[in-house]
C-alpha cells in the first residue's frame, strides 16, 4: 500500500525548542502506534520533520522543503504564530492542507481554505480565561504573569481587557523571560 507522507513543522531550535522536542517525541509515538495498528485505511504513515525555528522565514523554509523535497500530502504544525505566518501561504499556494496545532494568532487560518486549526485563537482563549476566573471562580482580582513573546503577551492583553470589562481588577502585570528564572520572586510578589 502507498505510504501516507505527513510533514511536521516544529521549533526544534530557538526559544521553544524544548516544546518542539516534546511534540516531536509525541508525534513519533503516535505514528508508531498508528502504523502498528495497521496504518490509515491499511496504508502506513511516514512523517517528515522540519525545524521552523519559531520564525517566519523558518516556517517558509520548512513548509517549502516538506512540500517540494519530501512531497508530503499534509502539514501539521507549528507551535509558533510567526512560523505559521510564513508557512500558511506556502501550503495554501501548493494546495497542501495544513493543520495548525499550537499557533493562536487570529489571522493565521485566513490564508485560505487549505489552512485549518482545531485550537482556539488568542482572542477566544484570553476571553474564556477571564470569564472563567470572574464568573465561575468568582475572583474579582487577578495578578497577570506572561512569558516574553508575542503570543503570551497578546493573550495577557486580551485577558486583562476582558477581566476589566467584567468588573475585575488586574493588581499586577509581570512578564518573565522564557527560562522563567525570576518566577520565584514574582510568586513572592503576588503572595504579598
Secondary structure, 3 states (H helix, E strand, C coil): CCCEEEEEEECCCCCCHHHHHHHHHHHHHHHHHHHHCCCECCECEEEEEEECCCCHHHHHHHHHHHHHCCCCCEEEECCCHHHHHHHHHHHHHHCCEEEECCCCCCCHHHHCCCEEECCCCHHHHHHHHHHHHHHHCCCCEEEEEEECCHHHHHHHHHHHHHHHHCCCEEEEEEEECCCCCCHHHHHHHHHC
